[in-house]
């Protein structure tokens, strides 16, 4: 009976941890999307966030692509976002890689 209780308790704790992590990840994605919209002033089309990878509790690497109407090309950017400890605000952004689609492949862009 004690083992069943311990297993139930562990399962409950893991459920809470996973729920907290998924809420944090959805907030991170929401804030990154808002930042992209804000900085682009509505000039990008077809935003697709490919991945968001956690570096630590407040730092995330995001890869996203979009159609740039000025270049008439698809562009993919990789950026590092640093958040406040509660993940509510972005306090820093570092550009890591810029690519554009050419001949069906992603190639390094000069911007």
Contact map, one row per residue, 1 for C-alpha under 8 A:
111110000000000000000000000000000000000000000000000000000000000000000000000000000000000000000000000000000000000
111111000000000000000000000000000000000000000000000000000000000000000000000000000000000000000000000000000000000
111111100000000000000000000000000000000000000000000000000000000000000000000000000000000000000000000000000000000
111111110000000000000000000000000000000000000000000000000000000000000000000000000000000000000000000000000000000
111111111000000000000000000000000000000000000000000000000000000000000000000000000000000000000000000000000000000
011111111100000000000000000000000000000000000000000000000000000000000000000000000000000000000000000000000000000
001111111110000000000000000000000000000000000000000000000000000000000000000000000000000000000000000000000000000
000111111111000000000000000000000000000000000000000000000000000000000000000000000000000000000000000000000000000
000011111111100000000000000000000000000000000000000000000000000000000000000000000000000000000000000000000000000
000001111111110000000000000000000000000000000000000000000000000000000000000000000000000000000000000000000000000
000000111111111000000000000000000000000000000000000000000000000000000000000000000000000000000000000000000000000
000000011111111100000000000000000000000000000000000000000000000000000000000000000000000000000000000000000000000
000000001111111110000000000000000000000000000000000000000000000000000000000000000000000000000000000000000000000
000000000111111111000000000000000000000000000000000000000000000000000000000000000000000000000000000000000000000
000000000011111111100000000000000000000000000000000000000000000000000000000000000000000000000000000000000000000
000000000001111111110000000000000000000000000000000000000000000000000000000000000000000000000000000000000000000
000000000000111111111000000000000000000000000000000000000000000000000000000000000000000000000000000000000000000
000000000000011111111100000000000000000000000000000000000000000000000000000000000000000000000000000000000000000
000000000000001111111110000000000000000000000000000000000000000000000000000000000000000000000000000000000000000
000000000000000111111111000000000000000000000000000000000000000000000000000000000000000000000000000000000000000
000000000000000011111111100000000000000000000000000000000000000000000000000000000000000000000000000000000000000
000000000000000001111111110000000000000000000000000000000000000000000000000000000000000000000000000000000000000
000000000000000000111111111000000000000000000000000000000000000000000000000000000000000000000000000000000000000
000000000000000000011111111100000000000000000000000000000000000000000000000000000000001000000000000000000000000
000000000000000000001111111110000000000000000000000000000000000000000000000000000000000000000000000000000000000
000000000000000000000111111111000000000000000000000000000000000000000000000000000000000000000000000000000000000
000000000000000000000011111111100000000000000000000000000000000000000000000000000000001100000000000000000000000
000000000000000000000001111111110000000000000000000000000000000000000000000000000000001100000000000000000000000
000000000000000000000000111111111000000000000000000100000000000000000000000000000000000000000000000000000000000
000000000000000000000000011111111100000000000000000000000000000000000000000000000000000000000000000000000000000
000000000000000000000000001111111110000000000000000000000000000000000000000000000000000111000000000000000000000
000000000000000000000000000111111111000000000000000000000000000000000000000000001000000001000000000000000000000
000000000000000000000000000011111111100000000000000000000000000000000000000000000000000000000000000000000000000
000000000000000000000000000001111111110000000000000000000000000000000000000000000000000000000000000000000000000
000000000000000000000000000000111111111000000000000000000000000000000000000000000000000000000000000000000000000
000000000000000000000000000000011111111100000000000000000000000000000000000000000000000000000000000000000000000
000000000000000000000000000000001111111111000000000000000000000000000000000000000000000000000000000000000000000
000000000000000000000000000000000111111111000000000000000000000000000000000000000000000000000000000000000000000
000000000000000000000000000000000011111110000000000000000000000000000000000000000000000000000000000000000000000
000000000000000000000000000000000001111111110000000000000000000000000000000000000000000000000000000000000000000
000000000000000000000000000000000000111111100000000000000000000000000000000000000000000000000000000000000000000
000000000000000000000000000000000000110111111000000000000000000000000000000000000000000000000000000000000000000
000000000000000000000000000000000000000111111000000000000000000000011000000000000000000000000000000000000000000
000000000000000000000000000000000000000101111110000000000000000001111000000000000000000000000000000000000000000
000000000000000000000000000000000000000001111110000000000000000001111000000000000000000000000000000000000000000
000000000000000000000000000000000000000000011111000000000000000011100000000000000000000000000000000000000000000
000000000000000000000000000000000000000000011111100000000000000111100000000000000000000000000000000000000000000
000000000000000000000000000000000000000000000111110000000000000111000000000000000000000000000000000000000000000
000000000000000000000000000000000000000000000011111100000000011110000000000000000000000000000000000000000000000
000000000000000000000000000000000000000000000001111100000000011110000000000000000000000000000000000000000000000
000000000000000000000000000000000000000000000000111110000000111100000000000000000000000000000000000000000000000
000000000000000000000000000010000000000000000000111111000001111000000000000000000000000000000000000000000000000
000000000000000000000000000000000000000000000000001111100001110000000000000000000000000000000000000000000000000
000000000000000000000000000000000000000000000000000111111111100000000000000000000000000000000000000000000000000
000000000000000000000000000000000000000000000000000011111111100000000000000000000000000000000000000000000000000
000000000000000000000000000000000000000000000000000001111111000000000000000000000000000000000000000000000000000
000000000000000000000000000000000000000000000000000001111110000000000000000000000000100000000000000000000000000
000000000000000000000000000000000000000000000000000001111111000000000000000000000111101000000000000000000000000
000000000000000000000000000000000000000000000000000001111111100000000000000000011110000000000000000000000000000
000000000000000000000000000000000000000000000000000111110111110000000000000000011100000000000000000000000000000
000000000000000000000000000000000000000000000000001111100011111000000000000001111000000000000000000000000000000
000000000000000000000000000000000000000000000000111110000001111100000000000001111000000000000000000000000000000
000000000000000000000000000000000000000000000000111100000000111110000000000111100000000000000000000000000000000
000000000000000000000000000000000000000000000011111000000000011111000000000111000000000000000000000000000000000
000000000000000000000000000000000000000000000111110000000000001111100000011110000000000000000000000000000000000
000000000000000000000000000000000000000000011111000000000000000111110000011100000000000000000000000000000000000
000000000000000000000000000000000000000000011110000000000000000011111001111000000000000000000000000000000000000
000000000000000000000000000000000000000000111000000000000000000001111111111000000000000000000000000000000000000
000000000000000000000000000000000000000000111000000000000000000000111111100000000000000000000000000000000000000
000000000000000000000000000000000000000000000000000000000000000000011111000000000000000000000000000000000000000
000000000000000000000000000000000000000000000000000000000000000000011111100000000000000000000000000000000000000
000000000000000000000000000000000000000000000000000000000000000000111111110000000000000000000000000000000000000
000000000000000000000000000000000000000000000000000000000000000000111011111000000000000000000000000110000000000
000000000000000000000000000000000000000000000000000000000000000011110001111100000000000000000000000110000000000
000000000000000000000000000000000000000000000000000000000000000011110000111110000000000000000000011110000000000
000000000000000000000000000000000000000000000000000000000000001111000000011111000000000000000000011110000100000
000000000000000000000000000000000000000000000000000000000000001110000000001111100000000000000011111000000000000
000000000000000000000000000000000000000000000000000000000000111100000000000111110000000000000011110000000000000
000000000000000000000000000000000000000000000000000000000000111000000000000011111000000000001111100000000000000
000000000000000000000000000000000000000000000000000000000011110000000000000001111100000000001111000000000000000
000000000000000000000000000000010000000000000000000000000011110000000000000000111110000001111100000000000000000
000000000000000000000000000000000000000000000000000000000111000000000000000000011111000001111000000000000000000
000000000000000000000000000000000000000000000000000000000110000000000000000000001111111111110000000000000000000
000000000000000000000000000000000000000000000000000000000100000000000000000000000111111111100000000000000000000
000000000000000000000000000000000000000000000000000000001100000000000000000000000011111100000000000000000000000
000000000000000000000000000000000000000000000000000000000000000000000000000000000011111110000000000000000000000
000000000000000000000001001100000000000000000000000000000100000000000000000000000011111111000000000000000000000
000000000000000000000000001100100000000000000000000000000000000000000000000000000011111111000000000000000000000
000000000000000000000000000000100000000000000000000000000000000000000000000000000011011111100000000000000000000
000000000000000000000000000000110000000000000000000000000000000000000000000000001111001111111000000000000000000
000000000000000000000000000000000000000000000000000000000000000000000000000000001111000011111000000000000000000
000000000000000000000000000000000000000000000000000000000000000000000000000000001110000001111100000000000000000
000000000000000000000000000000000000000000000000000000000000000000000000000000111100000001111110000000000000000
000000000000000000000000000000000000000000000000000000000000000000000000000000111000000000011111000000000000000
000000000000000000000000000000000000000000000000000000000000000000000000000011110000000000001111110000000000000
000000000000000000000000000000000000000000000000000000000000000000000000000011110000000000000111110000000000000
000000000000000000000000000000000000000000000000000000000000000000000000000011100000000000000011111000000001000
000000000000000000000000000000000000000000000000000000000000000000000000001111000000000000000011111100000001111
000000000000000000000000000000000000000000000000000000000000000000000000001110000000000000000000111110000111100
000000000000000000000000000000000000000000000000000000000000000000000000111100000000000000000000011111000111100
000000000000000000000000000000000000000000000000000000000000000000000000111100000000000000000000001111111110000
000000000000000000000000000000000000000000000000000000000000000000000000000000000000000000000000000111111110000
000000000000000000000000000000000000000000000000000000000000000000000000000000000000000000000000000011111000000
000000000000000000000000000000000000000000000000000000000000000000000000000000000000000000000000000011111100000
000000000000000000000000000000000000000000000000000000000000000000000000000000000000000000000000000011111110000
000000000000000000000000000000000000000000000000000000000000000000000000000100000000000000000000001111011111000
000000000000000000000000000000000000000000000000000000000000000000000000000000000000000000000000001111001111100
000000000000000000000000000000000000000000000000000000000000000000000000000000000000000000000000111100000111110
000000000000000000000000000000000000000000000000000000000000000000000000000000000000000000000000011100000011111
000000000000000000000000000000000000000000000000000000000000000000000000000000000000000000000000010000000001111
000000000000000000000000000000000000000000000000000000000000000000000000000000000000000000000000010000000000111
